[in-house]
Amino acid sequence: MEDYFDLPVQYNNEELLFRVRLITYTYGYKFYICVDKQELIFENDDEGDIRVVAPCHIPGFSINRSLVETIIKVLESHRPE
């Protein structure tokens, strides 16, 4: 199943809005989010923490690690308990 939603993220005193594509599977889900024009996959690792995967390598592309960590915190804050 596929769904879309907007994810507001507070970063460097600015509110950023990311369009998220949520893909659900039988036993899990993945968030696809474009960060700096690169689609990144946010998914659960074996311990249940969120990790980030880049689906392909783009030469010269560097990820804003701080922004990605902030996005992870926002996603984690919306998890059901």
Beta strands, then each sheet from edge to edge (+ up, - down):
strand 1: 2-11
strand 2: 14-25
strand 3: 28-35
strand 4: 38-44
strand 5: 50-53
sheet 1: 1+ 2- 3+ 4- 5+
end
